[in-house]
Structures are given as C-alpha cells and as structure tokens.
Amino acid sequence: MIDKTTELIKRVRRIEIKARGLSNNIFAGEYHSAFKGRGMAFSEVREYQEGDDIRDIDWNVTARYSKPFIKVFEEEREMTVMLLIDVSGSLDFGTKIQMKRNLLTEMAATLAFSAIQNNDKIGVIFFSDRIEKFIPPKKGKKHILYIIRELIDFKAEGARTDIGLALEHLTHVMKRRCTAFLLSDFIDPKNYQNALTIANRKHDLVGIQVYDRRAAELPNVGLMKVYDPETKVQKWVDTSSKQLRLSYATHWAKSQKVLKDRFTKSNVDSISVRTDEDYVKALMTLFAKRS
C-alpha cells in the first residue's frame, strides 16, 4: 500500500511539473486568447441616455421612477472550465510511446493548470457508460492536485462508453455557461449528435480525440489475438490478409468522417492527437484556431 501511494505521489508530481511548465511558459497567453468566452454579468442600472439600446431598459426600475433606466453589464472576470473525461475500457490501449489514457491524463492536467493560471474555476465529469464521478468547479492548487490524482488513479465501474449521457449530465449540472473540454477516443456506437448540439448551444464545447496509430492501420504480422476491453470479446484475426487490412483502414476512415461531421454540424471545435505525437503542437493549433 505504501509503495502504491509513493508511486502515485511521484506520478502526480511528474505530471504537475510538466503540466505547470507548459501552462506557464507556452500556453499562458494563447489559452486566455482562445477561451475569452466570458459572457456578460449584470453590474448596475443607470438613467437612459440617447443612443442606448432600448433592449437594455430595466422596465421594473423605469416604472418605479417614471423615467427610463437601462441595465449595465460588464465582462465577467472569471470563467468556469469543465473537463469531461472518458474513463472507459478502450483507453487502456497503446502500441508506441504511451497508452491513450496516459495521453488523455497529461492533456487534461495541462488544461487544468492553464485554467488556474487564468484564474478560472475547474471541474471534472468522469464518465464511461455511466456518470462515474462529478467534481464541482473550484480554484486553487490543492484542487488541481486532487484532480490530477483522480485522473491517474481513478477506477471506473463501467467499461463501455456513453458520450451522449456525459453531455446530457453537463447540460443538467452546469446551469451557467462554461467552457467544456470533451476528452475521449470517441469509440461509441451510439448517435450522440443531438446531445452534442444541445451542449454546445448552452456551453462552449471543445472535442479532443486521443487515438493510437493501430486504430487506423493494422500491421501485417500474421495471426493476432485481439481483445475488446469494452465488450470483453476476444478473437484471432489473420493480419496477413490484404483485404482484412484494407477493410480495417476503410472502417477507421469512415468512423473519422462520421466524427468530423458530427463536430461540424454541432459547430464544435476539435482536434485529434495520436499517442506517439506531440500534444503540445495540437493544443497550440486549437488555441490558434480559436484566437
């Protein structure tokens, strides 16, 4: 138990150092520019002046004083950021540098530190085929380290994926507009288009896909035993079959097109990051696209 705790602390520390360094030195200005979406908060009322928008008239105050008053709004000074983290079984896969789960964890930690640097609140929804855990948005280093510990050590009850459920939960629990990052490999056979559209209308939603190169191409290594951690199905496949490898690649291309179309129809910004690629470059591309 002591060894496990010690190793967890070391992993938390390693990710903290890397994520903090990236958010401080690389992402600081870019994150702020990309996610300004603060919205406007009511500040005060004042007498109507020529040129003011009549849609801002406060009719209750106007009736009370028998002369027109308008509502004055100012930019909200803090933003709430929610991380929707896929913890389903399919994340435990990786053939090169790291598992999809490890990549997702580092990216989530980096976004969390960037949010704190920007004085934003940060919260998390862990999901599989159910809502596994909800961490309400808060500020502070202690809160960030708690989130990172959960990212590293969280054990999901469900194995499959229900992205629509996660998006519906976000819409339900977050009453005010927030910026939400949906981090997943998006291996979900269900159609969550409607939930994606509704969530992005209420909030500022960003999709981040993590995937492994072997999801896109099957190597020619003869007979191979494959296992699906979400359905628990395992079987042998003959990867020396050119037709099989072609069908595999075609299936991946089609699934990527479906995912891209869903994001486009819902007006959701997105990036895809491979487990053997530099996610820093991908995040910078995302930030630049939104600035």
C-alpha positions as CSV (number, residue, x, y, z in Angstrom):
1,M,0.0,0.0,0.0
2,I,2.9,2.3,0.9
3,D,4.7,1.6,-2.4
4,K,1.5,2.2,-4.4
5,T,0.9,5.5,-2.6
6,T,4.5,6.6,-3.1
7,E,4.4,5.8,-6.8
8,L,1.1,7.7,-7.1
9,I,2.6,10.7,-5.5
10,K,5.6,10.5,-7.9
11,R,3.3,10.3,-10.9
12,V,1.3,13.2,-9.7
13,R,4.4,15.2,-9.2
14,R,5.8,14.4,-12.6
15,I,2.6,15.4,-14.4
16,E,2.3,18.5,-12.2
17,I,5.8,19.7,-13.2
18,K,5.3,19.1,-16.9
19,A,1.7,20.5,-17.0
20,R,2.6,23.5,-14.9
21,G,5.6,24.3,-17.1
22,L,3.6,24.1,-20.3
23,S,0.8,26.2,-19.0
24,N,3.2,28.8,-17.6
25,N,5.7,29.0,-20.4
26,I,3.8,28.1,-23.6
27,F,0.0,28.3,-23.2
28,A,-0.5,31.2,-20.8
29,G,-1.4,33.9,-23.4
30,E,-2.8,31.5,-26.0
31,Y,-5.2,29.9,-23.6
32,H,-6.6,33.3,-22.5
33,S,-7.0,34.5,-26.1
34,A,-8.6,31.2,-27.2
35,F,-11.1,31.0,-24.4
36,K,-12.2,34.5,-23.7
37,G,-15.9,33.5,-23.8
38,R,-16.7,35.1,-20.5
39,G,-20.2,36.3,-21.2
40,M,-21.6,39.5,-19.6
41,A,-22.8,39.9,-16.0
42,F,-25.3,42.4,-14.7
43,S,-23.5,45.3,-12.9
44,E,-25.9,48.2,-12.2
45,V,-28.7,50.4,-13.6
46,R,-28.4,54.0,-14.8
47,E,-30.6,56.5,-16.5
48,Y,-31.2,56.0,-20.2
49,Q,-29.1,58.2,-22.5
50,E,-29.6,58.9,-26.2
51,G,-28.1,56.1,-28.2
52,D,-28.5,53.4,-25.6
53,D,-30.0,50.1,-26.8
54,I,-33.7,50.0,-25.8
55,R,-33.4,46.3,-25.3
56,D,-31.4,47.0,-22.2
57,I,-34.1,49.0,-20.5
58,D,-35.0,47.8,-17.0
59,W,-38.8,48.1,-17.0
60,N,-39.2,47.5,-13.3
61,V,-36.9,50.4,-12.3
62,T,-38.3,52.5,-15.1
63,A,-41.9,52.1,-13.8
64,R,-40.8,52.8,-10.2
65,Y,-39.1,56.2,-11.1
66,S,-41.3,57.1,-14.1
67,K,-38.3,57.7,-16.3
68,P,-36.2,55.2,-18.3
69,F,-33.3,53.3,-16.8
70,I,-31.1,50.7,-18.5
71,K,-29.2,47.7,-17.2
72,V,-25.4,48.0,-17.4
73,F,-23.4,44.8,-18.0
74,E,-19.7,44.2,-17.6
75,E,-17.5,41.3,-18.7
76,E,-17.4,38.5,-16.2
77,R,-14.0,38.3,-14.6
78,E,-13.8,34.5,-14.2
79,M,-14.7,31.5,-16.3
80,T,-15.7,28.0,-15.4
81,V,-13.9,25.2,-17.2
82,M,-15.3,21.6,-17.2
83,L,-13.3,18.6,-18.2
84,L,-15.4,15.6,-19.5
85,I,-13.0,12.7,-19.1
86,D,-13.7,9.3,-20.8
87,V,-12.6,6.5,-18.4
88,S,-14.0,3.6,-20.4
89,G,-12.0,0.4,-21.1
90,S,-10.9,1.3,-24.6
91,L,-8.5,4.0,-23.2
92,D,-6.2,1.2,-21.9
93,F,-4.5,0.8,-25.3
94,G,-1.3,2.0,-26.8
95,T,1.3,0.5,-29.1
96,K,4.1,3.1,-29.2
97,I,5.0,5.6,-26.6
98,Q,2.1,5.5,-24.2
99,M,-1.5,4.4,-23.5
100,K,-4.4,6.6,-24.7
101,R,-5.3,7.0,-21.0
102,N,-1.9,8.5,-20.2
103,L,-2.0,10.9,-23.1
104,L,-5.5,12.0,-22.1
105,T,-4.4,12.5,-18.5
106,E,-1.5,14.7,-19.4
107,M,-3.6,16.8,-21.7
108,A,-6.3,17.2,-19.1
109,A,-3.8,18.2,-16.4
110,T,-2.3,20.8,-18.8
111,L,-5.7,22.3,-19.5
112,A,-6.4,22.3,-15.8
113,F,-3.2,24.3,-14.9
114,S,-3.9,26.7,-17.8
115,A,-7.4,27.3,-16.4
116,I,-6.0,28.0,-12.9
117,Q,-3.3,30.3,-14.4
118,N,-6.2,32.3,-16.0
119,N,-7.9,32.5,-12.6
120,D,-10.7,30.2,-13.8
121,K,-12.6,27.5,-11.8
122,I,-12.1,23.9,-13.0
123,G,-14.3,20.9,-12.5
124,V,-14.4,17.3,-13.9
125,I,-17.0,14.8,-15.0
126,F,-15.6,11.2,-15.3
127,F,-17.8,9.0,-17.5
128,S,-17.9,5.6,-19.1
129,D,-21.3,4.2,-19.9
130,R,-22.4,5.9,-16.7
131,I,-21.5,9.1,-14.8
132,E,-18.7,7.8,-12.7
133,K,-17.9,10.9,-10.7
134,F,-18.6,14.7,-10.7
135,I,-16.0,17.1,-9.2
136,P,-17.6,20.5,-8.8
137,P,-15.6,23.5,-10.2
138,K,-13.2,25.2,-7.7
139,K,-10.0,27.2,-7.8
140,G,-6.6,26.5,-6.2
141,K,-3.5,24.3,-6.4
142,K,-4.9,21.8,-3.8
143,H,-8.0,21.3,-6.0
144,I,-5.8,20.9,-9.1
145,L,-3.6,18.2,-7.4
146,Y,-6.8,16.4,-6.3
147,I,-8.0,16.3,-9.9
148,I,-4.6,15.0,-11.2
149,R,-4.6,12.3,-8.5
150,E,-8.1,11.2,-9.7
151,L,-7.0,11.4,-13.3
152,I,-4.2,9.0,-12.6
153,D,-5.7,6.6,-10.1
154,F,-9.5,6.6,-10.9
155,K,-11.0,3.1,-11.3
156,A,-14.2,3.1,-13.4
157,E,-17.1,0.8,-12.7
158,G,-18.3,0.8,-16.3
159,A,-16.3,-0.5,-19.3
160,R,-18.2,0.9,-22.2
161,T,-18.8,4.5,-23.4
162,D,-21.8,6.8,-23.5
163,I,-20.8,10.2,-24.7
164,G,-24.4,11.4,-25.0
165,L,-25.0,10.7,-21.3
166,A,-21.9,12.7,-20.3
167,L,-23.1,15.7,-22.4
168,E,-26.6,15.5,-21.0
169,H,-25.1,15.5,-17.5
170,L,-23.0,18.5,-18.3
171,T,-26.1,20.4,-19.5
172,H,-28.0,19.4,-16.4
173,V,-25.5,20.2,-13.7
174,M,-23.9,23.3,-15.2
175,K,-26.6,26.0,-15.1
176,R,-24.4,28.8,-16.2
177,R,-22.3,28.9,-19.4
178,C,-18.9,27.3,-19.2
179,T,-16.1,26.1,-21.4
180,A,-16.1,22.3,-21.6
181,F,-13.4,20.0,-23.0
182,L,-14.6,16.6,-24.0
183,L,-11.6,14.2,-23.9
184,S,-12.2,10.8,-25.3
185,D,-11.2,8.3,-28.0
186,F,-14.9,8.6,-29.2
187,I,-15.4,4.9,-29.6
188,D,-19.1,5.0,-29.0
189,P,-21.5,3.2,-31.4
190,K,-24.5,5.3,-30.3
191,N,-25.5,8.5,-32.1
192,Y,-24.9,11.5,-29.7
193,Q,-25.3,14.2,-32.3
194,N,-28.3,15.8,-30.6
195,A,-26.7,15.9,-27.2
196,L,-23.5,17.4,-28.7
197,T,-25.6,20.2,-30.4
198,I,-27.6,21.0,-27.3
199,A,-24.5,21.0,-25.0
200,N,-22.6,23.4,-27.4
201,R,-25.6,25.8,-27.6
202,K,-25.6,26.2,-23.8
203,H,-21.8,26.0,-23.3
204,D,-18.5,26.5,-25.3
205,L,-17.7,22.8,-26.1
206,V,-14.4,21.6,-27.5
207,G,-13.7,18.0,-28.6
208,I,-10.3,16.4,-28.1
209,Q,-9.8,12.9,-29.5
210,V,-6.9,10.6,-28.5
211,Y,-6.1,7.6,-30.6
212,D,-3.4,5.1,-31.4
213,R,-1.9,4.6,-34.8
214,R,-3.1,0.9,-34.8
215,A,-6.6,2.2,-34.7
216,A,-6.0,3.5,-38.2
217,E,-3.8,0.7,-39.7
218,L,-3.4,-3.0,-38.9
219,P,0.2,-4.3,-39.2
220,N,1.0,-7.4,-41.3
221,V,2.2,-9.8,-38.5
222,G,0.2,-12.9,-39.3
223,L,-2.3,-14.3,-36.8
224,M,-3.0,-11.9,-34.0
225,K,-5.2,-12.2,-30.9
226,V,-7.3,-9.1,-30.4
227,Y,-9.4,-8.1,-27.3
228,D,-12.1,-5.5,-26.9
229,P,-11.9,-4.2,-23.3
230,E,-15.4,-2.7,-23.6
231,T,-17.3,-5.7,-24.8
232,K,-14.8,-8.3,-23.3
233,V,-14.8,-10.1,-26.7
234,Q,-11.5,-11.6,-28.0
235,K,-10.8,-13.4,-31.2
236,W,-8.0,-14.3,-33.6
237,V,-7.5,-12.3,-36.9
238,D,-5.2,-13.0,-39.8
239,T,-3.4,-9.7,-40.4
240,S,-1.6,-11.2,-43.4
241,S,-4.9,-10.8,-45.3
242,K,-4.6,-7.7,-47.5
243,Q,-8.4,-7.5,-47.7
244,L,-8.7,-7.5,-43.9
245,R,-6.2,-4.7,-43.5
246,L,-7.9,-2.7,-46.2
247,S,-11.3,-3.2,-44.6
248,Y,-9.8,-2.2,-41.2
249,A,-8.4,1.1,-42.7
250,T,-11.6,1.8,-44.5
251,H,-13.7,1.4,-41.3
252,W,-11.4,3.8,-39.5
253,A,-11.6,6.4,-42.2
254,K,-15.4,6.2,-42.2
255,S,-15.6,6.5,-38.4
256,Q,-13.4,9.5,-38.5
257,K,-15.6,11.1,-41.2
258,V,-18.7,10.5,-39.0
259,L,-16.9,12.1,-36.0
260,K,-15.8,15.1,-38.0
261,D,-19.3,15.6,-39.5
262,R,-20.8,15.5,-36.0
263,F,-18.4,18.2,-34.8
264,T,-19.1,20.3,-37.9
265,K,-22.9,20.0,-37.6
266,S,-22.8,21.0,-34.0
267,N,-20.3,23.8,-34.6
268,V,-17.8,22.2,-32.1
269,D,-14.1,22.9,-32.4
270,S,-12.0,19.8,-32.2
271,I,-8.5,18.2,-32.5
272,S,-7.2,14.6,-32.8
273,V,-4.0,13.6,-31.1
274,R,-2.1,10.3,-31.6
275,T,-0.4,8.6,-28.7
276,D,3.0,8.9,-30.4
277,E,2.6,12.6,-31.4
278,D,3.3,15.8,-29.5
279,Y,0.1,17.0,-27.9
280,V,1.6,20.5,-27.3
281,K,1.6,21.2,-31.0
282,A,-2.1,20.0,-31.3
283,L,-3.2,22.2,-28.4
284,M,-1.4,25.2,-29.9
285,T,-3.2,24.6,-33.2
286,L,-6.5,24.5,-31.3
287,F,-5.7,27.7,-29.5
288,A,-4.6,29.5,-32.7
289,K,-7.8,28.4,-34.5
290,R,-10.0,30.0,-31.8
291,S,-8.0,33.2,-31.2
